Amino acid sequence: MRLVIFNGENTIGRRSDELHSVDQTADGGYILGGSSCSYIFGDKTENCLGLADCWIVKTDSLGSVQWDKTIGGNVYDKLFSIKQTAMEDIF
């Protein structure tokens, strides 16, 4: 997710992290989905569980991280798309 920049100020992720999907959320923030093989650092609060895992990051409208979640197993997991539904669930 290294290439995600809000207002030219915030960068999320490292060079090895990949951003695959972005959606604006009902609160005006953003939900970002991608893949990461990084361990805990900066805004990332959970270690990689396998070769690469899905990494979901929720930001406010200015790009400040509100929460993040790492999901995966012991091999390569990749997230291709992320959306917030009309009921405000995230898929």
C-alpha positions in Angstrom: 0.0 0.0 0.0 3.0 2.2 -0.2 1.6 4.3 -3.0 -1.4 5.5 -1.1 -0.9 9.2 -0.4 -3.6 11.5 1.0 -3.1 15.3 0.5 0.6 14.6 -0.2 1.3 13.9 3.5 0.5 10.3 4.5 2.0 7.1 3.1 0.7 3.8 4.3 2.7 0.6 3.9 6.1 -0.5 2.7 7.6 -1.1 -0.8 6.6 -4.8 -0.6 3.0 -4.1 0.2 0.5 -3.9 -2.7 -2.7 -1.9 -2.9 -5.5 -3.6 -5.0 -8.7 -1.8 -4.0 -10.0 1.4 -2.5 -13.6 2.4 -1.6 -14.9 5.5 0.0 -16.9 4.7 3.2 -20.2 6.2 4.4 -18.3 8.3 7.0 -16.2 10.0 4.3 -13.2 8.0 5.0 -11.6 5.2 2.9 -11.3 1.4 3.1 -8.1 0.1 1.5 -7.4 -3.5 0.6 -4.3 -5.2 -0.6 -1.6 -7.7 0.2 1.3 -7.5 2.7 4.2 -9.6 3.7 5.4 -7.1 6.3 5.6 -7.4 10.0 4.3 -4.9 12.6 5.6 -1.4 11.7 4.2 2.1 11.6 0.4 1.8 11.0 0.5 -2.0 10.7 -0.6 -3.6 13.9 -0.4 -7.3 13.0 2.4 -9.5 11.7 2.2 -11.3 8.4 0.9 -14.9 9.0 2.2 -16.5 5.8 4.1 -15.6 2.6 1.7 -12.7 2.1 -1.7 -11.9 3.6 -4.7 -9.7 2.9 -4.3 -6.3 4.6 -7.3 -4.1 5.2 -6.8 -0.5 6.4 -9.6 2.0 7.3 -8.8 5.7 7.3 -10.6 8.9 8.0 -11.2 11.4 5.2 -7.7 12.9 5.7 -5.9 9.6 5.5 -5.3 9.0 9.2 -5.4 5.3 10.0 -8.4 4.3 12.2 -7.8 0.6 12.2 -6.2 -2.2 10.2 -6.6 -6.0 9.9 -4.4 -8.8 8.6 -6.2 -11.9 7.3 -4.6 -15.0 5.9 -3.0 -18.4 6.3 0.4 -19.9 5.9 0.6 -19.4 2.1 0.0 -16.5 -0.3 -3.3 -14.7 0.2 -4.4 -11.8 -2.0 -7.3 -9.4 -1.8 -8.6 -8.1 -5.1 -11.6 -6.0 -4.2 -13.1 -4.3 -1.2 -16.4 -2.5 -0.9 -18.7 -1.1 1.8 -22.3 -2.2 1.4 -25.4 0.0 1.8 -25.7 -1.5 5.2 -22.2 -0.3 6.0 -20.7 -3.8 6.1 -17.3 -4.2 4.5 -16.7 -7.0 2.0 
